[in-house]
């Protein structure tokens, strides 16, 4: 499970960074477009889950 969670976490990070590069509202760091909000939230959820797994695993 940990490997799958890590893979999804890293993919979400890559997707967020790729989106942020080409999206002016998301680039400034103060706001996010609708797509960027979803990507950021997914990244945060997976990051939290992965870090929780490390602490409790």
DSSP file (Angstrom, degrees, kcal/mol; ACC not computed):
  #  RESIDUE AA STRUCTURE BP1 BP2  ACC     N-H-->O    O-->H-N    N-H-->O    O-->H-N    TCO  KAPPA ALPHA  PHI   PSI    X-CA   Y-CA   Z-CA
    1    1 A X     >        0   0    0      0, 0.0     4,-2.8     0, 0.0     5,-0.2   0.000 360.0 360.0 360.0 -41.2    0.0    0.0    0.0
    2    2 A X  H  >  +     0   0    0      1,-0.2     4,-2.8     2,-0.2     5,-0.2   0.890 360.0  50.5 -60.7 -40.0    2.8    2.4    0.9
    3    3 A X  H  > S+     0   0    0      2,-0.2     4,-2.4     1,-0.2    -1,-0.2   0.914 112.3  47.0 -64.8 -41.9    4.4    2.2   -2.5
    4    4 A X  H  > S+     0   0    0      2,-0.2     4,-2.4     1,-0.2    -2,-0.2   0.912 113.2  48.9 -64.9 -42.6    1.0    2.9   -4.3
    5    5 A X  H  X S+     0   0    0     -4,-2.8     4,-2.5     2,-0.2    -2,-0.2   0.917 112.0  48.8 -62.9 -44.1    0.3    5.8   -1.9
    6    6 A X  H  X S+     0   0    0     -4,-2.8     4,-2.7    -5,-0.2     5,-0.2   0.916 110.5  51.0 -62.0 -43.1    3.7    7.2   -2.6
    7    7 A X  H  X S+     0   0    0     -4,-2.4     4,-2.2     1,-0.2    -2,-0.2   0.919 112.6  45.4 -61.4 -44.2    3.3    6.8   -6.3
    8    8 A X  H  X S+     0   0    0     -4,-2.4     4,-2.3     2,-0.2    -1,-0.2   0.889 112.3  52.1 -66.8 -38.8   -0.1    8.6   -6.3
    9    9 A X  H  X S+     0   0    0     -4,-2.5     4,-2.0     2,-0.2    -2,-0.2   0.928 112.0  45.1 -61.9 -46.9    1.4   11.4   -4.0
   10   10 A X  H  X S+     0   0    0     -4,-2.7     4,-2.4     2,-0.2    -2,-0.2   0.874 112.0  52.1 -67.1 -37.3    4.3   12.0   -6.4
   11   11 A X  H  X S+     0   0    0     -4,-2.2     4,-2.6    -5,-0.2    -1,-0.2   0.908 109.3  49.9 -64.6 -41.3    2.0   12.0   -9.4
   12   12 A X  H  X S+     0   0    0     -4,-2.3     4,-2.5     2,-0.2    31,-0.2   0.895 110.2  50.9 -64.2 -39.2   -0.3   14.5   -7.8
   13   13 A X  H  X S+     0   0    0     -4,-2.0     4,-2.6     2,-0.2    -2,-0.2   0.929 111.2  47.7 -62.3 -45.6    2.8   16.7   -7.0
   14   14 A X  H  X S+     0   0    0     -4,-2.4     4,-2.5     2,-0.2    -2,-0.2   0.910 112.2  49.6 -61.7 -43.4    3.9   16.5  -10.6
   15   15 A X  H  X S+     0   0    0     -4,-2.6     4,-2.3     2,-0.2    -2,-0.2   0.915 111.8  48.2 -63.5 -43.7    0.4   17.3  -11.9
   16   16 A X  H  X S+     0   0    0     -4,-2.5     4,-2.8     2,-0.2    -2,-0.2   0.938 113.4  46.7 -62.4 -47.5    0.1   20.3   -9.6
   17   17 A X  H  X S+     0   0    0     -4,-2.6     4,-1.7     1,-0.2    -2,-0.2   0.896 112.6  49.9 -64.2 -40.0    3.6   21.7  -10.6
   18   18 A X  H  X S+     0   0    0     -4,-2.5     4,-0.9    -5,-0.2    -1,-0.2   0.914 113.7  45.9 -64.5 -42.1    2.9   21.2  -14.3
   19   19 A X  H >< S+     0   0    0     -4,-2.3     3,-0.9    -5,-0.2     4,-0.5   0.937 109.8  54.1 -64.4 -46.6   -0.4   23.0  -14.0
   20   20 A X  H >< S+     0   0    0     -4,-2.8     3,-0.9     1,-0.3    -1,-0.2   0.837  99.9  62.3 -60.0 -34.8    1.1   25.8  -12.0
   21   21 A X  H 3< S+     0   0    0     -4,-1.7    -1,-0.3     1,-0.2    -2,-0.2   0.860 114.1  32.4 -59.0 -36.6    3.8   26.5  -14.5
   22   22 A X  T << S+     0   0    0     -3,-0.9     2,-0.6    -4,-0.9    -1,-0.2   0.286 102.9  82.5-107.6  11.3    1.2   27.4  -17.2
   23   23 A X    X>  -     0   0    0     -3,-0.9     4,-2.0    -4,-0.5     3,-0.5  -0.912  57.6-161.0-122.5 106.2   -1.6   28.9  -15.2
   24   24 A X  H 3> S+     0   0    0     -2,-0.6     4,-1.3     1,-0.2    -1,-0.2   0.881  91.4  51.8 -54.4 -44.5   -1.2   32.6  -14.2
   25   25 A X  H 34 S+     0   0    0      1,-0.2     6,-0.7     2,-0.2     5,-0.3   0.887 116.0  41.7 -61.4 -34.3   -3.7   32.5  -11.3
   26   26 A X  H X4 S+     0   0    0     -3,-0.5     3,-0.7     1,-0.2    -1,-0.2   0.746 105.4  65.3 -82.7 -23.6   -2.0   29.5   -9.8
   27   27 A X  H 3< S+     0   0    0     -4,-2.0    -1,-0.2     1,-0.2    -2,-0.2   0.848  91.9  61.0 -68.7 -34.9    1.5   30.8  -10.4
   28   28 A X  T 3< S-     0   0    0     -4,-1.3    -1,-0.2     1,-0.1    -2,-0.1   0.678  97.6-135.4 -72.1 -14.9    1.3   33.8   -8.1
   29   29 A X  S <  S+     0   0    0     -3,-0.7    -1,-0.1     2,-0.4    -3,-0.1   0.387  86.4  85.0  81.2  -5.8    0.7   31.6   -5.0
   30   30 A X  S    S+     0   0    0     -5,-0.3     2,-0.3     1,-0.1    -4,-0.1   0.658  96.1  17.7-101.5 -19.4   -2.2   33.7   -3.7
   31   31 A X        -     0   0    0     -6,-0.7    -2,-0.4    -5,-0.0     2,-0.3  -0.916  62.7-149.3-144.6 169.2   -5.0   32.3   -5.7
   32   32 A X        -     0   0    0     -2,-0.3    -6,-0.1    -4,-0.1     2,-0.1  -0.997  16.9-125.2-142.8 146.2   -6.0   29.2   -7.7
   33   33 A X     >  -     0   0    0     -2,-0.3     4,-2.5     1,-0.1     5,-0.2  -0.285  44.2 -94.7 -76.7 174.4   -8.2   28.6  -10.7
   34   34 A X  H  > S+     0   0    0      1,-0.2     4,-1.7     2,-0.2     5,-0.1   0.918 127.4  45.0 -60.4 -45.1  -10.9   25.9  -10.4
   35   35 A X  H  > S+     0   0    0      1,-0.2     4,-2.2     2,-0.2    -1,-0.2   0.921 113.4  50.6 -64.4 -42.9   -8.6   23.2  -12.0
   36   36 A X  H  > S+     0   0    0      1,-0.2     4,-2.8     2,-0.2     5,-0.2   0.862 105.9  55.8 -64.2 -36.5   -5.7   24.3   -9.8
   37   37 A X  H  X S+     0   0    0     -4,-2.5     4,-2.6     2,-0.2    -1,-0.2   0.929 108.9  47.2 -61.5 -45.0   -7.8   24.1   -6.7
   38   38 A X  H  X S+     0   0    0     -4,-1.7     4,-2.2     2,-0.2    -2,-0.2   0.906 113.8  47.1 -63.8 -42.0   -8.7   20.5   -7.4
   39   39 A X  H  X S+     0   0    0     -4,-2.2     4,-2.5     2,-0.2    -2,-0.2   0.912 113.2  48.7 -65.7 -42.5   -5.1   19.5   -8.1
   40   40 A X  H  X S+     0   0    0     -4,-2.8     4,-2.6     2,-0.2    -2,-0.2   0.921 111.7  49.1 -63.7 -44.3   -3.8   21.3   -5.0
   41   41 A X  H  X S+     0   0    0     -4,-2.6     4,-2.6    -5,-0.2    -1,-0.2   0.902 111.3  49.4 -64.0 -40.6   -6.4   19.7   -2.8
   42   42 A X  H  X S+     0   0    0     -4,-2.2     4,-2.5     2,-0.2     5,-0.2   0.935 111.5  49.5 -62.8 -45.9   -5.6   16.2   -4.2
   43   43 A X  H  X S+     0   0    0     -4,-2.5     4,-2.6   -31,-0.2    -2,-0.2   0.928 112.1  48.2 -57.7 -46.4   -1.9   16.8   -3.6
   44   44 A X  H  X S+     0   0    0     -4,-2.6     4,-2.7     2,-0.2     5,-0.2   0.913 111.3  49.7 -63.3 -43.4   -2.5   17.9    0.0
   45   45 A X  H  X S+     0   0    0     -4,-2.6     4,-2.4     1,-0.2    -1,-0.2   0.929 114.3  44.4 -61.4 -45.2   -4.8   14.9    0.8
   46   46 A X  H  X S+     0   0    0     -4,-2.5     4,-2.6     2,-0.2    -2,-0.2   0.878 112.7  51.5 -69.2 -36.9   -2.3   12.5   -0.6
   47   47 A X  H  X S+     0   0    0     -4,-2.6     4,-2.8    -5,-0.2     5,-0.3   0.941 111.5  47.3 -63.1 -46.7    0.6   14.2    1.1
   48   48 A X  H  X S+     0   0    0     -4,-2.7     4,-2.5     1,-0.2    -2,-0.2   0.922 113.1  48.9 -59.7 -44.5   -1.2   14.1    4.4
   49   49 A X  H  X S+     0   0    0     -4,-2.4     4,-2.2    -5,-0.2    -1,-0.2   0.914 112.9  47.1 -63.4 -42.5   -2.1   10.4    3.9
   50   50 A X  H  X S+     0   0    0     -4,-2.6     4,-2.0     2,-0.2    -2,-0.2   0.928 113.4  47.0 -66.7 -44.9    1.5    9.5    3.0
   51   51 A X  H  X S+     0   0    0     -4,-2.8     4,-2.0     1,-0.2    -1,-0.2   0.883 111.8  51.6 -66.5 -36.9    3.0   11.4    6.0
   52   52 A X  H  X S+     0   0    0     -4,-2.5     4,-2.2    -5,-0.3     5,-0.3   0.913 108.0  52.7 -62.3 -42.5    0.5    9.9    8.3
   53   53 A X  H  X S+     0   0    0     -4,-2.2     4,-2.3     1,-0.2    -2,-0.2   0.896 108.4  50.3 -60.3 -40.5    1.4    6.4    7.0
   54   54 A X  H  < S+     0   0    0     -4,-2.0    -1,-0.2     1,-0.2    -2,-0.2   0.897 112.4  46.8 -65.1 -39.9    5.0    7.1    7.7
   55   55 A X  H  < S+     0   0    0     -4,-2.0    -1,-0.2     1,-0.2    -2,-0.2   0.842 124.4  30.8 -71.4 -32.8    4.3    8.2   11.3
   56   56 A X  H  <        0   0    0     -4,-2.2    -2,-0.2     1,-0.2    -1,-0.2   0.613 360.0 360.0-102.2 -13.9    2.1    5.3   12.1
   57   57 A X     <        0   0    0     -4,-2.3    -1,-0.2    -5,-0.3    -2,-0.1   0.467 360.0 360.0 -76.8 360.0    3.6    2.6    9.9
